[in-house]
């Protein structure tokens, strides 16, 4: 299925090393905009640096894969201490393939993390890796964000998992698609 989501979270910081271990995930392919930082924000969102450090301390390999241009991605990746693939052309597989090679991990041990259905989710499914969906952070009130989220809304899962592993239902942005609990 092209829009399959393994698990959904309010924030990337709700993804725990323990949950990744249960899913057999040893590497994460991370999006930047609206996932690790607000759209075009040069700084990581609150708690992201600590989360990255926690993932690293648990041996989780990570790389940024972004559709954004070189300088934007390089400056952010250097700030957070990660390798990157810029202008990846998600949802096509090239960026994911490069990331998997750099991480040195097989597909079954990888998951993509991102906030957009038609780039992150579709790309992860086309590459046949697990998808960890996060609700977007930052300013989501712009006209383009409202249009994008309206189009994506039928594909967004109804249940969002928080760091305690409990599901919260009917987030303000969510409607229509039933999500199967996989834990």
N, C-alpha and C positions, 0 to 999 in steps of 0.2 A: 504494500500500500504506500502510495507516494507521500501521504501526510501523516504517517504514523509517528507518535510521540511516546517514548519510553517512560518519561516522567516529566512533570511540570512543576515549576517552583515560582514563588513570588520574586525571588532574587537569586542570583548566582551564589550568593553567600549561604543560601539554604541547602546547597548541595554538600553533602558530607563525605569524607573519605570512607566511612563505614558503608554508606549506601553504594558508593562506587565499587567497593570490594564485593558486596553482595551481587552486583551486576557483572562482576568480572572486568570492570573498566580500569585500565592502567594508564590511559592517556586521554586528554581532553583537547579538542579542537575548539578554540574560543573565538567568539565574535567580539568586536569592540563596542560599536555604537549601540546604545540602549541595552547593552548586556553588561559590560564591564564599566562603562562610563556613559554619561548622557551623550546625546547625538552631537558629534564634533567637539565634545568637551575634552580638553587635553589632560585632565586629571581623572584618575579612577574614582568611582563612586565610593561613598562611605563604606568601610569594611572590606573592600575588595583587596587591598594590599595584604591585610591580615589573612584573608581567605586564601590568597595565592600562596602565602608563606605556609599556611597549614597544609595545603595540597602538596607543596614541595616537600615538606617535612614527612609526609606519609608516602613519598615516592611516586606521586602522580606526575607523569610527564605532561607538559602543556605547551601549546603553540597557538599563536593567534592566526586566524585566517579571516581576512577582511576584503571586501570589495573596494575599500577606500584606496586612495592614492598613496604612493610610496612614503612621502614625508609625514603624512598624518599617522600612518601605521608605524613607521620606524620610530618616531618620537615617542609614541605611546608604548610600544614594545620595549624600547630602551628604558623607559621610566619604570616599567613593571618587571623588567629582567627576563623577557621571553623572546624566543625566536618568532618569526612571522612570515606569512605569505601575504603580499598585498595584491591588489587588483586581481583577486582570485576568480572572479566571474561566477560566483555562486548564483544559481544552484548547479552549475556544471561541476564535474568531478575533478578537474585539474588541480585546484587548490587543495582539496582534500587528499588527493593522491600524493602531492608534494609533502603535505604535512605528515601523512602516515609514514612516508619514507624517512623524513627527518626525525620523527619520533622513534622509528625503528620498531614499530608495533604492528601486529596483524589487525585487520579490521574488527575482529570479534572483541578485541581489547580496547577499542576506541569508542568515544562518544563525542558528538558535536554539542556545543552549548550556544544557544542563541535565542533571539526574540522574534524573528520574522518567519512567517509560515512559508512564503514563496521564495526565500533565499536559503535560510538556515535549515528549516525542516525539510523542504524539498531536496536540498543539496545532500543532507545527511542520508536521506532515504535512497536517493539515486546512487550514492556511493556505498550504500548498504552497511551503515553503521548506526549505532544507537543514537537517539536524539533526546537531549535534555533541554526542554523548553523553559525559558524564563520570561516573565512578564517584563515589558519594557520599562526602563528607568528614565528619568529625565523628563523633559518637557514633551508630553504627548498630546498637547492641546493645539499644536499647529495644524493647519488645514491639511497638509500632506499626510501627517500622522493619522488624523481622523479618517481620511479617505482609505488609507492603507489598512487600518485596523477594522474598518467596516467591511472591507472586502475579505479580510482574513478571519473575521469572527465565526463563520460556520466551522472552521477547522481548529479553533482554539479549544483545548480540553476544559471540561467543567470543573475538574478537581485539581487543586493546586496543593502540592506538598510543601509543608514548612519544615524547618530544621528538626523538629521533634518527630517527624515522620507521620504526622496526622494530617488528614485531608481537610481543607476548608473548601466549602462548596459555594458556587455562585459568586465568584469574584465580580466586581463591578463591570469588568470588561468582557466577561465570559457569557456565552449563551450557546445553545443548540447541540453541540457534539457531546455525546456521552463518552466518558473516559473510564476505561477498565483499570481498576487498581491492580498493580503488578507486584505488590510487596506483601 
